[in-house]
């Protein structure tokens, strides 16, 4: 009989609710604590009020609750070095953290680092140059002769808002001035300027121990607030898995040209990496190019990927930690999944919190993953821009979308908004 594993899951969004839902299904999952969690994660474990970036507080919970494994949902603790914090503390060093070291998390934490890494490994990506404030004039001159549109990216973490696509030279030059002038704080002390690639995007998720790797179900998310992919970028308004255009032939190219060189580069640099690599890709004329790396699972992609993964996730993480990941067979379900995100009115701009959510008991045929919710007495209220992810599994993503939309109509809170056209372009 397997020993039960006590798990601490860090984070409090839709991704973490999906993780809590999946981890709690494992027969070897013992105590599951989610920090800080939300009203949805509380259905699968115990929430603890804790900032995932307060490593001293994380340490205290790990020791007091006899935690055997820490699963890190969001990027911030990884970029801030939680893996290294555990590795360097004798009381914590034997407790595995599912996530990369600080050096590995730089793949997401610094666009310039990621670009240099890709250049070193010969990984296909958009042509680019990088500039700091002292190089402003050179940057403005570079933009003046650049093809349009042109993409400007804040080097550091900017909560998903640090990428701007400019359609005119003056607009791009003004944006460069603003970014290097502190528009995104320290995140835009350095700006990457790159060519615009026109194609269709998709997300590939890899779990790696730094040597071997496993590819998880592929997904495609929808970032824009408006239907027809219009308006401002958000954290994600919905997702589908698998995207029909991602063929076996395309995935073969992704594996040989992108995934394998990425793992080889991690090894070559001696980076400790024991977690997820999320590769944001774009297909241009049948060829895959990397847009970005993330050092964790995506949101809302996790809400369609995990319902299509037929493995015991705790057992997979155990294999990762033991160095036996190579022997794990990923079991991908034949059904498709679609998630639709219900968001607060005004998001991604200003929005109000604390709106009472009704109708959760009326949902039929879908999973509801809580993203920004909170339990207030007997009521569940909104506590974020993205509030609920309604995920449905069906024979194809279009059938799944129909059911998710029916359930979106059954749920209510003041100024609720959602996109009805997830997967419209497929």
C-alpha positions as CSV (number, residue, x, y, z in Angstrom):
1,X,0.0,0.0,0.0
2,X,1.4,3.4,-1.0
3,X,2.1,6.0,1.6
4,X,-0.1,9.0,1.5
5,X,1.5,12.2,0.3
6,X,0.6,15.5,2.0
7,X,0.7,18.3,-0.6
8,X,0.9,22.1,-0.4
9,X,-0.5,23.8,-3.6
10,X,0.5,27.4,-4.0
11,X,-1.9,29.8,-5.7
12,X,-5.5,30.9,-5.8
13,X,-6.8,31.0,-9.4
14,X,-8.6,28.8,-11.9
15,X,-5.4,26.9,-12.6
16,X,-5.0,26.0,-8.9
17,X,-8.6,24.9,-8.6
18,X,-8.1,22.6,-11.6
19,X,-4.9,21.3,-9.9
20,X,-6.7,20.8,-6.6
21,X,-9.5,18.9,-8.4
22,X,-7.0,16.6,-10.1
23,X,-4.6,16.0,-7.2
24,X,-7.5,15.2,-4.8
25,X,-8.6,12.4,-7.1
26,X,-5.4,10.5,-6.5
27,X,-5.6,7.6,-4.0
28,X,-2.1,8.5,-2.7
29,X,-3.1,12.2,-2.0
30,X,-3.2,12.7,1.7
31,X,-3.7,16.1,3.1
32,X,-4.2,18.8,0.4
33,X,-3.6,22.4,1.5
34,X,-4.1,25.3,-0.9
35,X,-2.5,28.7,-0.2
36,X,-4.3,31.0,-0.5
37,X,-6.9,29.1,-2.6
38,X,-10.4,30.3,-3.3
39,X,-14.0,29.1,-2.8
40,X,-13.6,26.4,-5.3
41,X,-10.3,24.9,-4.0
42,X,-11.9,24.6,-0.6
43,X,-14.1,21.8,-2.1
44,X,-11.0,19.6,-2.5
45,X,-8.7,20.5,0.4
46,X,-8.1,23.1,3.1
47,X,-7.4,26.7,2.2
48,X,-4.7,28.6,4.2
49,X,-4.5,32.4,4.1
50,X,-0.9,32.8,2.8
51,X,1.0,34.8,0.2
52,X,2.9,32.3,-2.0
53,X,5.8,34.8,-2.2
54,X,6.2,34.9,1.6
55,X,8.7,32.1,1.7
56,X,9.1,32.2,5.6
57,X,5.3,31.7,5.9
58,X,5.4,28.9,3.3
59,X,8.2,27.2,5.3
60,X,6.1,27.4,8.5
61,X,3.1,25.7,6.9
62,X,5.3,23.0,5.3
63,X,6.8,22.1,8.7
64,X,3.7,22.4,10.8
65,X,1.5,20.4,8.4
66,X,4.2,17.8,7.6
67,X,4.0,18.5,3.9
68,X,5.8,16.0,1.6
69,X,5.5,17.9,-1.7
70,X,5.0,21.5,-2.8
71,X,3.2,22.2,-6.2
72,X,3.7,25.8,-7.4
73,X,0.9,27.2,-9.5
74,X,1.9,30.8,-10.4
75,X,5.1,32.1,-11.9
76,X,6.0,34.8,-9.2
77,X,7.3,32.4,-6.5
78,X,9.3,30.5,-9.1
79,X,10.9,33.6,-10.6
80,X,11.6,34.8,-7.0
81,X,13.4,31.5,-6.2
82,X,11.2,29.3,-4.1
83,X,12.9,26.2,-5.4
84,X,16.3,27.5,-4.3
85,X,14.9,28.6,-1.0
86,X,13.9,25.0,-0.2
87,X,17.1,23.5,-1.6
88,X,19.2,25.8,0.6
89,X,17.3,25.1,3.9
90,X,18.3,21.9,5.7
91,X,14.8,21.6,7.2
92,X,13.2,21.8,3.7
93,X,15.9,20.4,1.3
94,X,14.3,16.9,1.2
95,X,10.8,18.2,0.3
96,X,10.4,18.4,-3.5
97,X,9.1,21.6,-5.1
98,X,7.3,21.0,-8.4
99,X,8.7,23.9,-10.4
100,X,12.1,25.0,-11.8
101,X,15.0,26.7,-10.0
102,X,15.3,30.5,-10.2
103,X,17.7,30.1,-13.1
104,X,15.1,27.9,-15.0
105,X,12.3,30.3,-14.2
106,X,14.2,33.0,-16.1
107,X,12.8,31.5,-19.2
108,X,9.6,33.3,-18.2
109,X,11.0,35.9,-15.9
110,X,13.2,37.6,-18.6
111,X,12.2,37.9,-22.3
112,X,15.8,38.8,-23.1
113,X,17.1,35.6,-21.3
114,X,14.6,33.5,-23.2
115,X,15.5,35.0,-26.6
116,X,19.3,34.5,-25.9
117,X,18.6,30.9,-24.8
118,X,16.6,30.3,-28.0
119,X,19.4,31.8,-30.2
120,X,22.0,29.7,-28.5
121,X,20.0,26.5,-29.1
122,X,18.9,27.4,-32.7
123,X,15.2,27.3,-31.7
124,X,12.9,29.1,-34.2
125,X,11.6,32.4,-32.9
126,X,10.9,35.9,-34.2
127,X,14.0,38.1,-35.0
128,X,14.7,40.6,-32.2
129,X,16.9,43.1,-30.5
130,X,16.8,44.4,-26.9
131,X,17.3,47.9,-25.5
132,X,17.7,49.6,-22.1
133,X,17.0,53.2,-21.2
134,X,20.6,54.2,-22.0
135,X,20.1,52.9,-25.5
136,X,16.8,54.7,-26.1
137,X,18.1,56.6,-29.2
138,X,19.4,53.4,-30.8
139,X,16.0,51.8,-30.0
140,X,14.1,54.6,-31.7
141,X,16.4,54.4,-34.8
142,X,15.9,50.6,-34.9
143,X,12.1,51.0,-34.8
144,X,12.3,53.7,-37.6
145,X,13.6,51.1,-40.1
146,X,11.5,48.1,-38.8
147,X,8.8,46.4,-40.7
148,X,5.2,46.8,-39.4
149,X,3.5,45.8,-37.2
150,X,6.3,45.6,-34.6
151,X,6.1,43.9,-31.2
152,X,7.5,45.5,-28.0
153,X,7.9,43.3,-24.9
154,X,8.8,44.3,-21.4
155,X,11.6,42.0,-20.3
156,X,10.3,41.1,-16.9
157,X,7.0,39.9,-15.5
158,X,4.2,42.4,-16.1
159,X,1.1,40.3,-15.2
160,X,0.4,39.4,-18.9
161,X,0.2,43.1,-19.9
162,X,3.8,43.7,-21.0
163,X,3.4,42.9,-24.7
164,X,2.3,45.7,-27.1
165,X,1.7,45.3,-30.9
166,X,2.2,48.6,-32.7
167,X,1.0,49.4,-36.2
168,X,2.8,52.6,-36.9
169,X,6.4,53.8,-36.3
170,X,5.4,56.8,-34.2
171,X,3.2,54.6,-32.0
172,X,6.0,52.1,-31.5
173,X,8.5,54.9,-30.7
174,X,6.2,56.4,-28.2
175,X,5.6,53.0,-26.6
176,X,9.3,52.4,-26.3
177,X,9.7,55.7,-24.5
178,X,6.9,54.9,-22.2
179,X,8.2,51.4,-21.4
180,X,11.8,52.4,-20.8
181,X,10.4,55.4,-18.8
182,X,8.8,53.0,-16.3
183,X,5.4,52.1,-17.7
184,X,5.7,48.6,-16.3
185,X,8.0,49.5,-13.4
186,X,11.2,47.4,-13.3
187,X,9.7,44.9,-15.7
188,X,10.4,47.3,-18.6
189,X,13.9,48.4,-17.6
190,X,14.8,46.4,-20.7
191,X,12.6,46.1,-23.8
192,X,12.7,43.4,-26.4
193,X,11.7,44.6,-29.9
194,X,10.8,41.8,-32.3
195,X,9.2,41.1,-35.7
196,X,5.5,40.4,-35.8
197,X,4.7,36.8,-36.8
198,X,1.3,36.2,-38.5
199,X,-0.3,32.8,-37.9
200,X,-2.3,30.8,-35.4
201,X,-1.2,30.4,-31.8
202,X,-1.3,27.3,-29.6
203,X,0.1,26.1,-26.3
204,X,2.3,23.1,-25.7
205,X,2.9,21.9,-22.1
206,X,5.9,19.8,-21.1
207,X,6.7,18.2,-17.8
208,X,10.4,17.6,-17.3
209,X,12.9,16.5,-14.7
210,X,15.6,18.4,-16.7
211,X,16.6,15.2,-18.6
212,X,13.5,13.4,-19.8
213,X,10.2,15.0,-20.6
214,X,6.6,14.2,-21.3
215,X,4.2,16.2,-23.5
216,X,0.8,16.9,-22.0
217,X,-2.4,17.5,-24.0
218,X,-2.1,20.6,-26.3
219,X,-4.4,23.6,-26.0
220,X,-5.3,27.0,-27.5
221,X,-6.4,29.9,-25.4
222,X,-8.1,33.2,-26.3
223,X,-6.6,36.3,-24.8
224,X,-8.7,39.2,-26.1
225,X,-11.6,40.5,-24.2
226,X,-13.9,41.0,-27.2
227,X,-15.5,38.5,-29.6
228,X,-13.7,37.9,-32.8
229,X,-10.4,38.4,-30.9
230,X,-10.8,42.2,-30.5
231,X,-10.1,44.6,-27.7
232,X,-7.6,44.4,-24.8
233,X,-5.5,41.5,-23.8
234,X,-6.6,39.6,-20.7
235,X,-5.3,36.7,-18.7
236,X,-7.4,34.4,-21.0
237,X,-11.1,34.3,-21.8
238,X,-11.4,30.6,-22.7
239,X,-9.5,27.6,-24.2
240,X,-9.9,24.5,-26.2
241,X,-8.1,21.2,-26.2
242,X,-7.0,19.7,-28.6
243,X,-6.9,22.4,-31.3
244,X,-7.8,20.6,-34.5
245,X,-5.1,22.2,-36.6
246,X,-2.3,20.8,-34.4
247,X,-1.5,17.7,-36.5
248,X,0.9,14.9,-35.6
249,X,3.2,16.3,-38.3
250,X,3.2,19.8,-36.7
251,X,3.8,18.2,-33.2
252,X,6.7,16.2,-34.6
253,X,8.3,19.5,-35.7
254,X,7.6,21.1,-32.3
255,X,9.2,18.1,-30.5
256,X,12.4,17.9,-32.7
257,X,13.0,21.6,-33.3
258,X,11.8,23.2,-30.0
259,X,11.2,20.8,-27.1
260,X,14.3,18.6,-27.5
261,X,16.7,21.6,-28.0
262,X,15.0,23.3,-25.0
263,X,15.7,20.3,-22.7
264,X,19.3,20.1,-24.2
265,X,19.8,23.8,-23.4
266,X,18.6,23.3,-19.8
267,X,21.1,20.5,-19.4
268,X,24.0,22.3,-21.2
269,X,23.5,25.3,-18.8
270,X,23.3,23.0,-15.8
271,X,19.9,24.4,-14.8
272,X,17.9,22.5,-12.2
273,X,14.4,22.1,-13.7
274,X,11.8,19.8,-12.2
275,X,8.4,21.1,-13.4
276,X,6.4,22.4,-16.3
277,X,7.5,24.3,-19.4
278,X,4.7,26.0,-21.2
279,X,5.7,26.9,-24.7
280,X,3.6,29.5,-26.4
281,X,3.8,28.8,-30.2
282,X,2.6,30.2,-33.4
283,X,2.2,28.2,-36.7
284,X,3.4,30.2,-39.7
285,X,2.9,28.4,-43.0
286,X,3.1,25.0,-41.3
287,X,6.2,25.8,-39.3
288,X,6.2,26.3,-35.5
289,X,7.9,29.3,-33.9
290,X,8.2,30.1,-30.2
291,X,6.5,33.3,-29.0
292,X,7.3,32.8,-25.3
293,X,8.2,30.3,-22.6
294,X,6.4,30.1,-19.2
295,X,7.8,28.2,-16.3
296,X,4.4,26.9,-15.1
297,X,1.0,25.7,-16.5
298,X,-1.2,28.2,-18.3
299,X,-4.5,29.6,-17.2
300,X,-7.1,29.0,-18.6
301,X,-5.4,26.1,-20.5
302,X,-4.9,24.1,-17.3
303,X,-8.7,23.9,-17.1
304,X,-8.9,22.0,-20.4
305,X,-5.6,20.1,-20.2
306,X,-6.1,18.4,-16.8
307,X,-9.6,17.1,-17.6
308,X,-8.1,15.4,-20.7
309,X,-5.2,13.8,-18.7
310,X,-6.1,10.3,-17.6
311,X,-3.1,9.8,-15.4
312,X,-2.8,10.0,-11.6
313,X,-1.1,13.4,-11.3
314,X,0.4,12.7,-7.8
315,X,2.0,9.5,-9.2
316,X,3.3,11.4,-12.2
317,X,4.8,14.0,-9.8
318,X,6.4,11.2,-7.7
319,X,8.0,9.8,-10.9
320,X,9.3,13.3,-11.7
321,X,10.9,13.7,-8.3
322,X,12.4,10.1,-8.3
323,X,13.9,10.6,-11.8
324,X,11.7,7.9,-13.3
325,X,9.6,10.2,-15.5
326,X,10.9,8.5,-18.7
327,X,8.9,5.4,-17.7
328,X,5.6,7.2,-17.4
329,X,3.1,6.9,-20.2
330,X,0.9,10.0,-20.7
331,X,-2.7,8.9,-21.1
332,X,-4.6,11.5,-23.1
333,X,-8.4,11.2,-23.3
334,X,-10.0,10.9,-26.7
335,X,-12.7,13.5,-25.8
336,X,-12.2,17.3,-26.3
337,X,-12.6,20.0,-23.8
338,X,-13.7,23.7,-24.0
339,X,-13.6,26.2,-21.2
340,X,-15.4,29.6,-21.1
341,X,-14.3,32.2,-18.6
342,X,-16.9,34.4,-16.8
343,X,-15.4,37.7,-15.9
344,X,-16.3,40.8,-14.0
345,X,-17.7,43.8,-16.0
346,X,-14.9,46.3,-16.7
347,X,-12.1,43.6,-16.8
348,X,-9.3,43.8,-17.8
349,X,-9.6,47.5,-16.7
350,X,-11.3,48.5,-13.4
351,X,-13.9,46.2,-12.0
352,X,-15.7,45.7,-8.7
353,X,-15.4,42.7,-6.4
354,X,-17.8,41.2,-3.8
355,X,-20.7,40.5,-6.2
356,X,-22.8,37.5,-5.0
357,X,-22.6,34.5,-7.4
358,X,-25.8,32.5,-7.9
359,X,-26.7,29.4,-9.9
360,X,-23.7,27.1,-9.1
361,X,-26.1,24.4,-8.1
362,X,-27.9,24.6,-11.5
363,X,-24.8,23.7,-13.6
364,X,-25.3,20.4,-15.6
365,X,-22.7,18.6,-17.5
366,X,-19.8,21.0,-16.9
367,X,-17.0,21.4,-14.4
368,X,-16.9,24.8,-12.8
369,X,-13.4,25.9,-11.8
370,X,-13.2,29.0,-9.5
371,X,-10.7,31.7,-10.6
372,X,-11.6,34.8,-8.6
373,X,-14.0,33.8,-5.9
374,X,-14.3,34.0,-2.1
375,X,-16.5,32.4,0.5
376,X,-18.4,35.2,2.5
377,X,-20.6,33.5,5.1
378,X,-23.0,31.3,3.2
379,X,-22.4,33.2,-0.1
380,X,-19.8,32.9,-2.7
381,X,-18.7,36.3,-4.1
382,X,-16.5,37.5,-6.9
383,X,-12.9,38.3,-5.9
384,X,-11.1,39.0,-9.2
385,X,-11.4,40.0,-12.9
386,X,-11.7,36.4,-14.0
387,X,-14.3,34.7,-11.8
388,X,-15.3,31.2,-13.1
389,X,-14.1,28.9,-15.8
390,X,-16.8,26.6,-17.1
391,X,-15.2,23.5,-18.6
392,X,-17.1,20.8,-20.6
393,X,-15.8,17.6,-22.1
394,X,-17.5,16.3,-25.2
395,X,-16.7,14.5,-28.5
396,X,-15.4,17.7,-30.1
397,X,-14.8,21.2,-28.8
398,X,-17.9,22.7,-30.5
399,X,-20.2,20.3,-28.7
400,X,-18.4,21.1,-25.5
401,X,-18.7,24.9,-26.1
402,X,-22.5,24.5,-26.5
403,X,-22.8,23.0,-23.0
404,X,-20.4,25.5,-21.4
405,X,-22.5,28.4,-22.9
406,X,-25.8,26.9,-21.6
407,X,-24.2,26.7,-18.1
408,X,-22.8,30.3,-18.5
409,X,-26.4,31.4,-18.8
410,X,-27.4,29.5,-15.6
411,X,-24.7,31.3,-13.5
412,X,-25.1,34.9,-12.5
413,X,-23.5,37.8,-10.8
414,X,-23.7,41.6,-11.4
415,X,-22.1,42.7,-14.6
416,X,-21.2,39.2,-15.7
417,X,-19.5,38.9,-19.1
418,X,-18.2,36.1,-21.2
419,X,-17.2,35.4,-24.8
420,X,-19.5,33.1,-26.8
421,X,-17.1,32.5,-29.7
422,X,-14.3,30.5,-28.1
423,X,-12.8,28.3,-30.9
424,X,-14.5,30.6,-33.5
425,X,-11.4,30.6,-35.7
426,X,-10.8,26.8,-35.8
